[in-house]
Amino acid sequence: MADRVDGFIDLDAVPEEGAPLSDVVAFLLSPEARDLRPLLVDELVEGLDLLARDRLRRAYGALPSLAPRLPFIGSLPMPPMPPIPVPGKGFMAVADLVDALGPPLDAREGVYLQSAAALADAVAGEGGLPADVFSLARLLLNPTDQARELGAALGTASGDAASRAVVQEIADAVVDRLAQRQAGRLGVPVDSLFPGLGLARSVLLGGGGERGGELLGA
C-alpha cells in the first residue's frame, strides 16, 4: 500500500501498470488513496455515462431486428412502443427519450470510451447493464438502483478490501453526478426527475451520509 508523506501519496506504492484491475480498485478504495478518490469518481462518471449512452443507442438501434418473422414473408411491422413515464416530463416516446438520455457520441467521446471501456465494463460488467432499451432507460431513471448496483460492483471489484461505507459513498457520488447530467439533458430539475434521491442515499448509507465529504477527500 502507499505511504502518505506530508499530505502526498507515495506513487511508488500504486499498483504497477498491468496489475489486475481488482488490485487497482482495491488501492483506490484504500485509506492511503483518499486524495485520489475524486479522480476515481471523475473517471467512473465519464466512463459510465459514455457506456450507458452507447449501449442505449445500440439497444434502440437493434429493435427492428427483434421484429417477429414469418416463413416466406419475413419481418412483420414492429408494434408501437409504449411511452415511458418520466418524472417531471410526463410520458415520453421511446425515440425522444433515447435521443435525450443518449445523445450520439462525438469522435472525442468515442475515443475516450475505448480507453475507459476496461474500467467501465469492469464495474458495470458486460452483462451488468440491461440489454433491452426499456430496462436500460428505466435503470437510467432510477438512481436508487444505480447506486445499489454500482456499490455492489465496486465492492466486488475491490476484493472486499475497502469498507462498505467508502464503497457506497463513492457509488453515491458517481450516481449523483450522473443524475445531474440526465436531468440537464431532459431539461428538468434533478429533484423533479429524481424525487427523494437524498433520502434514498441516506437509507443506502445506513445513516452515514454526513461523512461523505470525509470519505471522498473533500
PAZAPA-4460 file (N, C-alpha, C; in steps of 0.05 Angstrom, whole numbers, plus 32768, in hexadecimal, padded with zeros to 4 digits):
% residues 218
    n_x    n_y    n_z   ca_x   ca_y   ca_z    c_x    c_y    c_z   seq   type   mol
   8011   7FE8   8000   8000   8000   8000   8011   8019   8000     1      M     A
   8005   802F   7FF8   8014   8048   7FF6   8019   8053   8012     2      A     A
   802F   8063   8015   8034   8071   802E   802F   808F   8029     3      D     A
   8022   809C   803D   801C   80B8   803B   8034   80C7   8047     4      R     A
   803F   80DA   8039   8055   80EA   8043   804E   8108   803F     5      V     A
   804B   8116   8056   8044   8133   8055   802C   8138   8043     6      D     A
   8018   8127   8045   7FFF   812C   8037   7FFF   8122   801A     7      G     A
   8015   8116   8011   8017   810C   7FF6   8017   80EE   7FF6     8      F     A
   8012   80E2   7FDF   8010   80C5   7FDD   802A   80BB   7FD0     9      I     A
   8035   80A7   7FDC   804D   809A   7FD0   8044   808A   7FB8    10      D     A
   8049   8095   7FA0   8040   8089   7F88   804E   806F   7F82    11      L     A
   8065   806A   7F8F   8073   8051   7F8B   8063   8039   7F96    12      D     A
   804F   803F   7FA7   803F   802A   7FB3   8026   8025   7FA2    13      A     A
   8021   8035   7F8D   800A   8031   7F7C   800F   8017   7F6C    14      V     A
   7FFB   8006   7F69   7FFF   7FED   7F5A   800B   7FF3   7F3E    15      P     A
   801D   7FE2   7F36   802B   7FE7   7F1D   8019   7FE4   7F05    16      E     A
   8021   7FF0   7EEF   8011   7FEE   7ED6   800F   7FD0   7ECF    17      E     A
   7FF8   7FC7   7EC8   7FF3   7FAB   7EC1   7FEA   7F9B   7ED9    18      G     A
   7FE8   7FA8   7EF1   7FDE   7F99   7F08   7FC1   7F93   7F04    19      A     A
   7FB7   7F7E   7F11   7F9A   7F77   7F0F   7F89   7F8F   7F17    20      P     A
   7F73   7F93   7F09   7F61   7FA9   7F0E   7F58   7FA9   7F2B    21      L     A
   7F54   7F91   7F36   7F4B   7F8F   7F52   7F5F   7F9B   7F65    22      S     A
   7F7A   7F99   7F5F   7F8E   7FA5   7F70   7F8D   7FC3   7F6E    23      D     A
   7F89   7FCD   7F55   7F87   7FEA   7F51   7F6F   7FF6   7F60    24      V     A
   7F58   7FE9   7F5D   7F40   7FF3   7F6A   7F43   7FF1   7F89    25      V     A
   7F4F   7FDB   7F92   7F53   7FD8   7FAF   7F65   7FEE   7FBA    26      A     A
   7F7A   7FF5   7FAA   7F8B   800B   7FB3   7F7C   8025   7FB4    27      F     A
   7F6D   802B   7F9F   7F5E   8045   7F9D   7F49   8047   7FB3    28      L     A
   7F40   8031   7FBE   7F2C   8032   7FD3   7F39   8030   7FEF    29      L     A
   7F53   802E   7FF0   7F61   802C   8009   7F65   8047   8016    30      S     A
   7F6A   8048   8030   7F6F   8062   803E   7F86   8071   8032    31      P     A
   7F9B   8063   8029   7FB3   8071   801E   7FAD   8080   8005    32      E     A
   7F98   8079   7FF6   7F91   8086   7FDD   7F7A   809A   7FE0    33      A     A
   7F76   80A3   7FF8   7F5F   80B5   7FFD   7F5F   80CD   7FEB    34      R     A
   7F77   80D9   7FE6   7F78   80F1   7FD6   7F75   80EB   7FB8    35      D     A
   7F76   80D2   7FB0   7F73   80CB   7F94   7F56   80C3   7F8E    36      L     A
   7F45   80C0   7FA2   7F2A   80B6   7F9D   7F19   80C9   7F8C    37      R     A
   7F1C   80E4   7F8F   7F0D   80F5   7F7D   7F14   80F0   7F60    38      P     A
   7F2D   80E8   7F5A   7F34   80E1   7F3E   7F26   80C7   7F36    39      L     A
   7F23   80B4   7F48   7F15   809C   7F42   7EF7   80A2   7F3C    40      L     A
   7EEB   80B4   7F4C   7ED0   80BC   7F47   7ECD   80C9   7F2B    41      V     A
   7EE0   80DB   7F24   7EDF   80E8   7F0A   7EE0   80D3   7EF3    42      D     A
   7EF2   80C0   7EF6   7EF5   80AC   7EE1   7EDD   809A   7EDF    43      E     A
   7ED1   8092   7EF6   7EB9   8082   7EF5   7EA2   8091   7EE9    44      L     A
   7E9E   80AA   7EF0   7E88   80BA   7EE6   7E8A   80BB   7EC7    45      V     A
   7EA2   80C2   7EBE   7EA5   80C6   7EA1   7EA2   80AB   7E92    46      E     A
   7EB0   8096   7E9D   7EAF   807D   7E8F   7E93   8070   7E8F    47      G     A
   7E85   8070   7EA6   7E6B   8064   7EA8   7E56   8074   7E98    48      L     A
   7E59   808F   7E97   7E47   809F   7E87   7E4A   8098   7E69    49      D     A
   7E62   8097   7E5F   7E66   8090   7E43   7E5E   8073   7E3D    50      L     A
   7E63   8061   7E50   7E5B   8045   7E4C   7E3D   8042   7E4A    51      L     A
   7E2F   8050   7E5D   7E12   804E   7E5D   7E06   805B   7E44    52      A     A
   7E11   8072   7E3B   7E06   807E   7E23   7E0B   806C   7E0B    53      R     A
   7E23   8061   7E09   7E29   8050   7DF2   7E17   8037   7DF1    54      D     A
   7E13   802A   7E08   7E03   8012   7E09   7DE5   8018   7E06    55      R     A
   7DDC   802F   7E0F   7DC0   8037   7E0B   7DBA   803A   7DEE    56      L     A
   7DCC   8048   7DDF   7DC8   804C   7DC3   7DCA   8032   7DB3    57      R     A
   7DDD   8020   7DBB   7DDF   8007   7DAE   7DC6   7FF6   7DB2    58      R     A
   7DBC   7FF6   7DCB   7DA4   7FE6   7DD1   7D8C   7FF0   7DC1    59      A     A
   7D8A   800B   7DBF   7D74   8016   7DB0   7D77   8010   7D92    60      Y     A
   7D8F   8011   7D88   7D94   800B   7D6C   7D8F   7FEE   7D65    61      G     A
   7D91   7FDD   7D79   7D8D   7FC0   7D74   7D6F   7FB8   7D75    62      A     A
   7D5D   7FCB   7D7C   7D41   7FC3   7D7E   7D35   7FB8   7D64    63      L     A
   7D3B   7FC3   7D4C   7D2F   7FB8   7D34   7D37   7F9B   7D30    64      P     A
   7D4E   7F93   7D39   7D57   7F77   7D35   7D47   7F64   7D47    65      S     A
   7D39   7F6F   7D5B   7D29   7F5E   7D6D   7D0D   7F5B   7D64    66      L     A
   7D06   7F67   7D4D   7CEA   7F64   7D43   7CE5   7F47   7D3C    67      A     A
   7CCC   7F3E   7D42   7CC5   7F22   7D3C   7CC7   7F1C   7D1E    68      P     A
   7CCF   7F03   7D17   7CD3   7EFB   7CFC   7CC1   7EE3   7CF6    69      R     A
   7CB6   7EE2   7CDE   7CA7   7ECB   7CD4   7CB4   7EBE   7CBD    70      L     A
   7CB3   7EA4   7CBA   7CBF   7E96   7CA3   7CB4   7EA1   7C89    71      P     A
   7CC6   7EA6   7C76   7CBF   7EAF   7C5B   7CB5   7ECC   7C5A    72      F     A
   7CB1   7ED8   7C71   7CA6   7EF3   7C72   7CBC   7F07   7C7C    73      I     A
   7CCA   7EFE   7C90   7CDF   7F0F   7C9B   7CD5   7F1E   7CB4    74      G     A
   7CE2   7F34   7CBA   7CDC   7F43   7CD2   7CC0   7F50   7CD0    75      S     A
   7CB2   7F4F   7CE6   7C99   7F5D   7CE8   7C9E   7F79   7CF3    76      L     A
   7C8C   7F8C   7CEE   7C90   7FA7   7CF9   7C92   7FA6   7D17    77      P     A
   7CA4   7FB6   7D22   7CA7   7FB8   7D3F   7C8E   7FC4   7D4B    78      M     A
   7C83   7FB9   7D61   7C6C   7FC5   7D6E   7C74   7FE0   7D7A    79      P     A
   7C62   7FF2   7D7E   7C69   800C   7D8A   7C74   8008   7DA6    80      P     A
   7C89   8017   7DAC   7C96   8014   7DC6   7C88   8026   7DDA    81      M     A
   7C82   801C   7DF2   7C74   802D   7E06   7C86   8043   7E10    82      P     A
   7C7B   805A   7E15   7C8C   8070   7E21   7C95   8068   7E3D    83      P     A
   7CAA   8076   7E45   7CB6   8071   7E60   7CB0   8088   7E72    84      I     A
   7CA6   8084   7E8A   7CA0   809A   7E9C   7CBB   80A5   7EA7    85      P     A
   7CBD   80C0   7EA6   7CD5   80CE   7EAE   7CCD   80E3   7EC3    86      V     A
   7CD4   80E1   7EDC   7CCD   80F5   7EF0   7CD5   8111   7EE7    87      P     A
   7CC3   8124   7EE9   7CC9   813F   7EE2   7CC4   8145   7EC4    88      G     A
   7CC0   8130   7EB4   7CBC   8133   7E97   7CA2   8126   7E8E    89      K     A
   7C97   8114   7E9D   7C80   8105   7E94   7C89   80ED   7E84    90      G     A
   7C78   80E4   7E71   7C7F   80CD   7E60   7C8F   80D7   7E48    91      F     A
   7CA5   80C8   7E42   7CB5   80CF   7E2B   7CB7   80B7   7E18    92      M     A
   7CB6   80BD   7DFE   7CBA   80A9   7DEA   7CD6   809D   7DED    93      A     A
   7CD9   8083   7DE8   7CF3   8077   7DEC   7D09   8085   7DDB    94      V     A
   7D03   808B   7DC3   7D17   8098   7DB2   7D20   80B3   7DBD    95      A     A
   7D0D   80C2   7DC8   7D14   80DC   7DD4   7D25   80D8   7DED    96      D     A
   7D1E   80C4   7DFD   7D2D   80C0   7E16   7D49   80B6   7E10    97      L     A
   7D4C   80A5   7DFC   7D67   809C   7DF4   7D78   80B3   7DEA    98      V     A
   7D6C   80C5   7DDA   7D7B   80DC   7DD0   7D83   80EE   7DE7    99      D     A
   7D72   80F1   7DFB   7D78   8103   7E11   7D8D   80F7   7E24   100      A     A
   7D89   80DE   7E2D   7D9B   80D1   7E40   7DB4   80C6   7E32   101      L     A
   7DB3   80C0   7E19   7DCA   80B4   7E0B   7DD2   80C3   7DF2   102      G     A
   7DD9   80DC   7DF4   7DE2   80EA   7DDC   7DFA   80DB   7DCF   103      P     A
   7DFC   80DC   7DB5   7E12   80CD   7DA8   7E2D   80D6   7DB2   104      P     A
   7E40   80C4   7DB3   7E5B   80CB   7DBB   7E69   80D8   7DA4   105      L     A
   7E78   80EE   7DAA   7E88   80FA   7D95   7EA2   80EB   7D94   106      D     A
   7EB4   80F4   7D82   7ECD   80E5   7D7D   7EDE   80E4   7D96   107      A     A
   7EE0   80FA   7DA4   7EF1   80FB   7DBC   7EE5   80E8   7DD1   108      R     A
   7ECB   80E8   7DD5   7EBE   80D7   7DE9   7EC1   80B9   7DE1   109      E     A
   7EC0   80B3   7DC7   7EC4   8098   7DBE   7EE0   808E   7DC5   110      G     A
   7EF4   809F   7DC2   7F10   8097   7DC9   7F12   8093   7DE7   111      V     A
   7F05   80A6   7DF6   7F07   80A4   7E13   7EF9   808B   7E1D   112      Y     A
   7EE3   8084   7E11   7ED5   806C   7E19   7EE6   8053   7E15   113      L     A
   7EF5   8052   7DFF   7F07   803B   7DFB   7F1C   8039   7E11   114      Q     A
   7F26   8050   7E1A   7F3B   804F   7E2F   7F2F   804A   7E4A   115      S     A
   7F16   8052   7E4E   7F09   804E   7E68   7EF9   8035   7E69   116      A     A
   7EF7   8026   7E53   7EE5   800F   7E52   7EED   7FF9   7E66   117      A     A
   7F07   7FF6   7E6A   7F10   7FE1   7E7D   7F06   7FE7   7E99   118      A     A
   7F09   8000   7EA2   7EFF   8007   7EBC   7EE1   8006   7EBE   119      L     A
   7ED4   8012   7EAA   7EB6   8013   7EAB   7EAB   7FF7   7EA9   120      A     A
   7EB6   7FE6   7E97   7EAB   7FCB   7E95   7EB1   7FBA   7EAD   121      D     A
   7EC8   7FBF   7EBA   7ECE   7FB0   7ED2   7EBB   7FB7   7EE8   122      A     A
   7EB2   7FD0   7EE9   7E9F   7FD8   7EFE   7E82   7FD0   7EF6   123      V     A
   7E7A   7FD7   7EDD   7E5F   7FD0   7ED5   7E5D   7FB3   7ECD   124      A     A
   7E73   7FA8   7EC2   7E73   7F8D   7EB8   7E66   7F8C   7E9C   125      G     A
   7E6F   7F79   7E8C   7E63   7F76   7E71   7E45   7F71   7E73   126      E     A
   7E3D   7F62   7E88   7E21   7F5D   7E8C   7E15   7F6E   7EA1   127      G     A
   7E25   7F82   7EAB   7E1C   7F92   7EC2   7E07   7FA6   7EBA   128      G     A
   7E07   7FAF   7EA2   7DF2   7FC1   7E98   7DDD   7FB1   7E89   129      L     A
   7DC4   7FB8   7E8D   7DAF   7FA9   7E7F   7DB3   7FAA   7E61   130      P     A
   7DAA   7F95   7E53   7DAF   7F93   7E36   7D99   7FA1   7E26   131      A     A
   7D81   7FA3   7E32   7D6B   7FAF   7E22   7D67   7FCD   7E29   132      D     A
   7D5D   7FDC   7E16   7D5C   7FF9   7E19   7D4A   8001   7E30   133      V     A
   7D34   7FF2   7E34   7D21   7FFB   7E49   7D2D   7FF7   7E65   134      F     A
   7D3A   7FE1   7E6A   7D46   7FDC   7E84   7D5E   7FEF   7E89   135      S     A
   7D6D   7FF4   7E74   7D84   8007   7E77   7D7A   8023   7E7C   136      L     A
   7D65   802C   7E6E   7D5B   8047   7E73   7D50   8049   7E8F   137      A     A
   7D42   8034   7E99   7D37   8035   7EB4   7D4E   8036   7EC9   138      R     A
   7D63   8027   7EC4   7D7A   8028   7ED6   7D86   8044   7ED7   139      L     A
   7D89   8051   7EC0   7D94   806C   7EC0   7D82   8080   7ECE   140      L     A
   7D68   8079   7ED1   7D55   808B   7EDF   7D51   8082   7EFC   141      L     A
   7D61   806F   7F05   7D5E   8065   7F21   7D79   8066   7F2F   142      N     A
   7D80   807D   7F3B   7D9A   807F   7F48   7D9D   806D   7F60   143      P     A
   7D87   8066   7F6D   7D89   8054   7F84   7D95   8039   7F7B   144      T     A
   7D8A   802E   7F65   7D95   8015   7F5B   7DB1   8018   7F51   145      D     A
   7DB7   802F   7F44   7DD2   8034   7F3A   7DE6   8034   7F51   146      Q     A
   7DE0   8042   7F67   7DF2   8043   7F7E   7DF6   8028   7F8B   147      A     A
   7DE0   8018   7F8D   7DE2   7FFE   7F99   7DF4   7FEB   7F88   148      R     A
   7DEF   7FEB   7F6D   7DFE   7FDA   7F5C   7E1B   7FE2   7F59   149      E     A
   7E20   7FFC   7F58   7E3B   8006   7F56   7E4B   8000   7F6F   150      L     A
   7E3E   8004   7F86   7E4B   7FFE   7F9F   7E52   7FE1   7FA1   151      G     A
   7E40   7FCF   7F99   7E46   7FB2   7F9A   7E5D   7FAB   7F87   152      A     A
   7E5C   7FB8   7F6F   7E71   7FB2   7F5B   7E8D   7FBB   7F64   153      A     A
   7E8E   7FD3   7F70   7EA7   7FDD   7F7B   7EB1   7FCC   7F91   154      L     A
   7E9F   7FC3   7FA3   7EA8   7FB2   7FB8   7EB3   7F98   7FAE   155      G     A
   7EA7   7F8D   7F99   7EB1   7F74   7F8D   7ECC   7F79   7F80   156      T     A
   7ECE   7F8F   7F70   7EE7   7F95   7F62   7EFE   7F9A   7F75   157      A     A
   7EF8   7FA4   7F8D   7F0D   7FAA   7FA0   7F17   7F92   7FAF   158      S     A
   7F09   7F7B   7FAC   7F10   7F64   7FBB   7F0A   7F67   7FD9   159      G     A
   7EF6   7F78   7FDE   7EEE   7F7D   7FFA   7F04   7F89   800A   160      D     A
   7F16   7F98   7FFD   7F2D   7FA4   800C   7F25   7FBE   8019   161      A     A
   7F0F   7FCA   8011   7F07   7FE3   801C   7EED   7FE0   802C   162      A     A
   7EE8   7FF4   803D   7ED0   7FF2   804D   7EB8   7FF8   803C   163      S     A
   7EA1   7FED   8044   7E88   7FF2   8035   7E81   800F   8034   164      R     A
   7E87   801E   8049   7E80   803B   804A   7E8F   804A   8034   165      A     A
   7EA9   8044   8031   7EB9   8052   801D   7EAF   804B   8001   166      V     A
   7EAA   8031   7FFC   7EA1   8028   7FE2   7E86   8035   7FDB   167      V     A
   7E73   8035   7FEE   7E59   803F   7FE8   7E59   805E   7FE5   168      Q     A
   7E6B   806B   7FF4   7E6C   8088   7FF1   7E77   8090   7FD5   169      E     A
   7E8A   8080   7FCB   7E94   8085   7FB0   7E7E   8080   7F9C   170      I     A
   7E70   806A   7FA0   7E5A   8063   7F8D   7E45   807A   7F8D   171      A     A
   7E3E   8084   7FA5   7E2A   8099   7FA6   7E34   80B3   7F99   172      D     A
   7E4E   80B9   7F9D   7E59   80D1   7F90   7E57   80CF   7F72   173      A     A
   7E5E   80B7   7F67   7E5C   80B3   7F4A   7E40   80B5   7F40   174      V     A
   7E2D   80A8   7F4E   7E11   80A9   7F46   7E06   80C5   7F48   175      V     A
   7E0E   80D4   7F5C   7E04   80F0   7F5F   7E0D   8100   7F47   176      D     A
   7E26   80FD   7F3E   7E2F   810C   7F27   7E21   8103   7F0D   177      R     A
   7E1D   80E8   7F0B   7E0F   80DE   7EF3   7DF2   80E9   7EF3   178      L     A
   7DE5   80EA   7F0B   7DCA   80F4   7F0C   7DC8   8111   7F03   179      A     A
   7DDC   8121   7F0B   7DDC   813D   7F02   7DDF   813F   7EE4   180      Q     A
   7DEF   812E   7ED8   7DF2   812E   7EBB   7DD7   8126   7EAD   181      R     A
   7DCB   8111   7EB8   7DB2   8108   7EAB   7D9C   811C   7EAE   182      Q     A
   7D9A   8129   7EC5   7D86   813E   7EC9   7D8B   8155   7EB6   183      A     A
   7DA4   815D   7EB3   7DAB   8173   7EA0   7DA3   816C   7E84   184      G     A
   7DA8   8153   7E7C   7DA1   814C   7E60   7D82   814C   7E5C   185      R     A
   7D73   8145   7E71   7D56   8145   7E6E   7D4A   8161   7E73   186      L     A
   7D5A   8174   7E7D   7D51   818F   7E82   7D3E   8191   7E9A   187      G     A
   7D43   8180   7EAE   7D32   8182   7EC6   7D45   8183   7EDF   188      V     A
   7D3B   818F   7EF5   7D4C   818F   7F0D   7D51   8173   7F17   189      P     A
   7D68   816F   7F22   7D6F   8154   7F2B   7D5C   814A   7F40   190      V     A
   7D52   815C   7F51   7D3F   8153   7F66   7D24   814B   7F5B   191      D     A
   7D1D   8156   7F43   7D04   814E   7F36   7D07   8133   7F28   192      S     A
   7D1E   812F   7F1C   7D23   8116   7F0D   7D27   80FF   7F21   193      L     A
   7D35   8105   7F37   7D3C   80F0   7F4A   7D32   80F8   7F66   194      F     A
   7D18   80F9   7F6B   7D0E   8100   7F85   7D18   80ED   7F9A   195      P     A
   7D20   80F8   7FB1   7D28   80E6   7FC7   7D44   80DB   7FC4   196      G     A
   7D54   80E7   7FB1   7D6F   80DC   7FAD   7D80   80DE   7FC6   197      L     A
   7D7F   80F4   7FD4   7D8E   80F7   7FEC   7D86   80E3   8002   198      G     A
   7D6C   80DF   8005   7D63   80CC   8019   7D6C   80AF   8012   199      L     A
   7D6A   80A8   7FF9   7D72   808E   7FF0   7D90   808A   7FF6   200      A     A
   7DA0   809E   7FF2   7DBD   809C   7FF7   7DC2   8097   8014   201      R     A
   7DB4   80A6   8026   7DB9   80A3   8042   7DB1   8087   804C   202      S     A
   7D9C   807C   8040   7D94   8061   8047   7DA9   804D   803F   203      V     A
   7DB4   8050   8026   7DC8   803E   801C   7DE1   803F   802D   204      L     A
   7DE8   8057   8037   7E00   805A   8046   7DFC   8052   8064   205      L     A
   7DE4   804C   806B   7DDE   8045   8087   7DE3   805C   809A   206      G     A
   7DDC   8074   8090   7DDF   808B   80A1   7DFA   8098   80A0   207      G     A
   7E0C   808F   808F   7E27   809A   808F   7E2C   80B0   807A   208      G     A
   7E16   80BC   8070   7E1A   80CF   805A   7E2A   80E7   8062   209      G     A
   7E29   80EF   807C   7E37   8108   8083   7E55   8104   8082   210      E     A
   7E5F   80EB   807F   7E7C   80E6   807D   7E86   80E7   8061   211      R     A
   7E74   80EE   804E   7E7C   80EC   8032   7E94   80FD   802B   212      G     A
   7E95   8116   8035   7EAC   8127   802F   7EC6   811B   8038   213      G     A
   7EC6   810F   8050   7EDE   8102   805B   7EE6   80EB   8049   214      E     A
   7ED3   80DA   8042   7EDA   80C1   8033   7EE5   80C7   8018   215      L     A
   7EDC   80DC   800B   7EE6   80E3   7FF0   7EFD   80F6   7FF1   216      L     A
   7F06   80FD   8008   7F1D   810F   800A   7F16   812C   8005   217      G     A
   7EFC   8133   8008   7EF4   814F   8004   7EFB   8160   801C   218      A     A
***
